[in-house]
Structures are given as structure tokens and as C-alpha cells.
């Protein structure tokens, strides 16, 4: 994140990104993916419900494999089975839980369900596809609501920052320190200051330490005071234009 003390002052979309606009964007992408998965599962689940044919299958193999996930090694369990559908013997694989894996014996018969005109589309657990589709649909709905809430939250902060820059009181505050936050895979920094009342506040978080080098301890910096009292550092929101517009009395 650049120091905007000397400009340029960002517009709404630029300010939204600076206050964390990536959050609603990421949530929106996840929502779209979850909605797509839900639609696919519900479509396939309907196909199983309307054109599904139950048949006997036989477990022909079971195996496990090691996978790396979130810097950890996990074990996944699978079974391979074959079944007779539409005049031919078909084979398929299913991921199972550890308890299922340990209970399954090769050669054991099992009832599965396939789609009549798509014999390769098969359910190892009858009804699971529709159930997963319904579950994912609710997850997508929750994510959608979370996305709207994030847009409202981050959008409100962006608007407050822009209005503070345009209309808020200008104050000089004294730099107290640069805060360092250690995260799992990164480090972030914030400029910390105190005002004439002794209240302490901080800038937006940034991954770059160098943007704060011009502001050592006890340096004086400029802030704008937002409508709800929040202090916005000029380096985060940019400078006020020489002739700011008169605020609308109806937008208090």
C-alpha cells in the first residue's frame, strides 16, 4: 500500500480496496463456486431420483493414499467397485471415511444406484448427491448473505474515509510508533499516533514498512476526522482538494 500523503486521492473503488475490499470479492467468488457446486449436485441428484436404477455392486479393491493439505499430511481412503449396468460391467471409485474403510471387506456386495441413460454416473451411497446439493445450497445462501454484509461493512468504511477527507475536521497528531504484526506467512505494519486529547489510533494495515520511514517517533502528521469520530491518516486516504465541495445537509 502506497503512502498517499501527497496524492493521488483515491476514489470509492480505490478506497474500498484499501480498507479491505478484497474480503467481499473473495466471498463473492466462493459464493459463485458454492452455487455452481450446489446446482450441479441438485441436477445430478434429480437425475438419480427420476431415472436412477439400483443394482448390486461388488467391492474389488480398497486403498489409502497420503495427501498434503495445509502443511499437514492426511490420509484419504478409497474403495473401487464394479457393477453391471446397461449390458456391461462398469467400474467406479468412491472416497470413504476411515471407519467405512476399515469395515469394508473386498468381495462384499453392495447396492448402488446409476442413471439409466448414463451408466457411468453412479452413487455409492444412495441419496448422497441430492443431500449434498441441498446442504451446499444453504451454504451458498449463507455465503451470499455474508458477502452482502461484507460489502456493506467495507463500503461504509470507504465512504466514511472519503467523506472525512472531503468534509472532516483536519487535525495534527503526534506519531507514537510503528506497530509490527506477525502473521503465519506475512508481516503487516501500522502507524500509531496520539492526538491532543491523548487518544491513540492507528492507520490502515500495510505490508510495506518503508511507507512509514518518513514518520519517526514524535513526528507530526495530518488526519481527518470522520462523521463517527474515526481518525483517517492522510497517507491512507490522500490529500483534500484545495476547494472541497460543500457537503449536502441531508447527508449528515
C-alpha positions in Angstrom: 0.0 0.0 0.0 1.4 3.4 -1.1 1.7 6.5 1.1 -0.9 8.9 -0.4 0.1 12.0 1.7 0.9 13.9 -1.5 -1.7 12.2 -3.6 -3.3 11.0 -5.6 -6.5 10.8 -3.6 -8.4 7.5 -4.4 -12.0 7.3 -5.5 -14.5 5.0 -4.0 -13.3 1.8 -5.6 -9.7 2.6 -4.8 -10.6 3.4 -1.2 -12.8 0.3 -0.9 -9.8 -1.9 -1.9 -7.5 -0.1 0.7 -10.0 -0.7 3.6 -10.2 -4.4 2.8 -12.4 -4.7 -0.3 -10.7 -8.0 -1.1 -12.9 -9.6 1.6 -16.3 -9.2 -0.2 -14.6 -10.0 -3.5 -13.3 -13.3 -2.2 -16.6 -14.1 -0.5 -18.4 -13.4 -3.8 -16.1 -15.8 -5.7 -16.6 -18.5 -3.1 -20.4 -17.9 -3.2 -20.4 -18.4 -7.0 -18.4 -21.6 -6.7 -20.6 -23.0 -4.0 -23.7 -22.1 -6.0 -22.3 -23.9 -9.0 -21.5 -27.0 -7.0 -25.0 -26.9 -5.5 -26.7 -26.6 -8.9 -24.6 -29.5 -10.3 -25.3 -31.7 -7.3 -29.1 -30.9 -7.3 -29.2 -31.6 -11.1 -27.5 -34.9 -10.7 -29.5 -35.7 -7.6 -32.7 -35.1 -9.5 -31.4 -37.4 -12.3 -30.8 -40.2 -9.7 -34.2 -39.7 -8.2 -36.1 -39.7 -11.5 -34.0 -42.1 -13.7 -32.0 -43.9 -11.1 -31.7 -47.7 -11.3 -30.5 -49.7 -8.2 -28.1 -52.6 -8.8 -25.8 -54.8 -7.0 -22.1 -53.9 -6.9 -19.0 -55.8 -5.5 -16.1 -54.2 -3.8 -13.0 -55.2 -5.7 -10.3 -53.1 -4.1 -9.7 -50.7 -1.2 -6.7 -48.5 -0.7 -5.5 -45.3 1.0 -3.1 -42.5 0.0 -1.2 -39.7 1.7 -2.0 -36.1 0.7 -0.5 -32.8 1.8 -3.1 -30.2 2.9 -2.5 -27.0 4.9 1.1 -28.1 5.6 -0.1 -31.4 7.1 -0.1 -34.9 5.8 -3.5 -36.5 5.8 -4.7 -40.0 4.8 -7.6 -40.4 2.3 -9.5 -43.7 1.9 -11.0 -45.1 -1.3 -12.8 -48.2 -2.5 -13.1 -49.4 -6.0 -16.1 -51.4 -7.1 -17.8 -52.9 -10.1 -21.4 -53.2 -11.1 -23.5 -54.3 -14.1 -25.4 -51.6 -15.9 -26.9 -51.3 -19.4 -25.5 -54.6 -20.6 -21.9 -54.1 -19.5 -19.7 -54.3 -16.3 -18.7 -50.9 -15.1 -16.1 -49.8 -12.5 -16.1 -46.8 -10.3 -14.2 -45.4 -7.3 -15.6 -43.8 -4.1 -14.0 -41.9 -1.3 -15.0 -43.2 2.1 -14.4 -42.4 5.8 -11.8 -44.2 7.8 -14.5 -46.2 9.7 -16.2 -47.3 6.5 -12.8 -48.2 5.0 -12.0 -50.4 8.0 -15.4 -52.1 7.9 -15.4 -52.8 4.2 -14.1 -56.2 3.0 -13.1 -56.9 -0.6 -15.7 -59.1 -2.3 -18.5 -57.6 -0.2 -21.7 -57.0 -2.2 -23.4 -53.5 -2.0 -26.4 -51.8 -3.6 -25.5 -48.7 -5.7 -27.6 -46.6 -8.0 -26.8 -45.3 -11.5 -28.6 -43.1 -14.0 -30.4 -45.3 -16.6 -29.1 -43.5 -19.7 -25.7 -42.6 -18.1 -24.4 -45.9 -16.6 -21.1 -44.3 -15.6 -22.9 -41.8 -13.3 -23.3 -43.8 -10.1 -23.9 -43.2 -6.4 -22.0 -45.4 -3.9 -24.3 -44.1 -1.1 -27.8 -43.8 -2.5 -29.3 -40.3 -2.0 -26.0 -38.7 -1.1 -25.9 -36.5 -4.2 -29.2 -34.8 -3.5 -28.4 -34.4 0.1 -25.1 -32.7 -0.6 -26.8 -30.4 -3.2 -29.3 -29.3 -0.6 -26.6 -28.7 2.0 -24.4 -26.8 -0.4 -27.4 -24.7 -1.4 -27.8 -23.5 2.2 -24.0 -22.9 2.4 -24.2 -20.8 -0.7 -27.1 -18.8 0.7 -25.1 -18.1 3.9 -22.1 -17.1 1.9 -24.2 -14.8 -0.2 -25.6 -13.0 3.0 -22.0 -12.8 4.3 -20.9 -11.2 1.0 -23.6 -8.6 1.3 -22.7 -7.9 4.9 -19.0 -7.5 3.9 -19.9 -5.1 1.1 -22.0 -3.0 3.5 -19.2 -3.0 6.1 -16.3 -2.3 3.9 -18.3 0.0 1.6 -19.3 2.0 4.7 -15.7 2.4 5.8 -14.7 3.5 2.3 -17.5 6.1 2.2 -16.5 7.3 5.7 -12.9 7.7 4.7 -13.8 9.7 1.5 -16.2 12.0 3.4 -13.7 12.6 6.2 -11.2 13.6 3.5 -13.6 16.0 1.9 -15.5 17.4 4.9 -14.0 16.2 8.1 -12.0 18.3 10.6 -8.3 18.4 10.0 -6.1 17.7 13.0 -2.3 17.4 13.6 -1.3 14.3 15.7 1.9 13.0 17.0 3.5 9.7 15.9 3.9 7.2 18.7 5.3 4.2 16.9 5.1 1.8 14.0 3.3 -1.4 15.1 4.5 -4.7 13.8 2.1 -7.6 13.4 3.5 -11.1 12.8 1.1 -13.4 10.9 1.6 -17.0 9.8 3.1 -16.2 6.4 3.5 -12.5 6.5 4.1 -9.3 8.4 2.0 -6.2 8.5 2.6 -2.7 9.9 0.5 0.2 11.2 1.4 3.8 12.0 0.3 4.6 15.6 -0.3 8.1 16.9 -2.0 10.1 19.7 -4.0 13.3 19.4 -4.3 16.4 21.6 -6.8 14.5 23.8 -4.4 11.7 24.4 -6.5 9.2 22.4 -4.4 6.6 20.5 -5.3 5.5 16.9 -3.7 3.6 14.0 -3.5 3.8 10.3 -4.7 1.1 7.9 -2.6 -2.0 7.9 0.1 -2.3 5.3 2.6 -5.0 4.2 5.3 -2.4 3.5 7.4 -1.0 6.4 9.1 1.6 4.2 6.0 3.8 3.8 6.4 4.8 7.4 10.1 5.7 7.3 9.4 9.4 6.8 7.4 9.5 10.1 9.7 8.7 13.1 8.5 8.9 16.7 7.2 12.4 17.7 6.8 13.4 14.1 3.6 15.4 13.3 1.2 14.0 10.7 -2.3 15.1 9.5 -5.5 13.2 10.0 -9.1 13.8 9.0 -11.9 13.1 11.5 -14.8 11.0 10.1 -18.5 11.5 10.8 -18.4 8.8 13.6 -15.2 10.1 15.1 -12.8 7.8 13.3 -9.4 9.2 12.5 -8.1 8.7 9.0 -4.5 9.3 8.2 -3.8 11.4 5.1 -1.3 8.7 4.0 -4.2 6.3 3.7 -6.9 8.5 2.2 -4.9 11.1 0.2 -5.0 14.9 0.5 -8.0 17.1 0.4 -8.6 19.2 -2.7 -7.9 22.9 -2.4 -11.6 23.7 -2.8 -13.7 20.9 -1.3 -17.3 20.8 -2.3 -19.9 22.0 0.2 -21.4 18.9 2.0 -25.1 18.1 1.4 -27.0 19.0 4.6 -29.1 15.9 4.0 -26.1 13.6 4.3 -25.2 14.2 7.9 
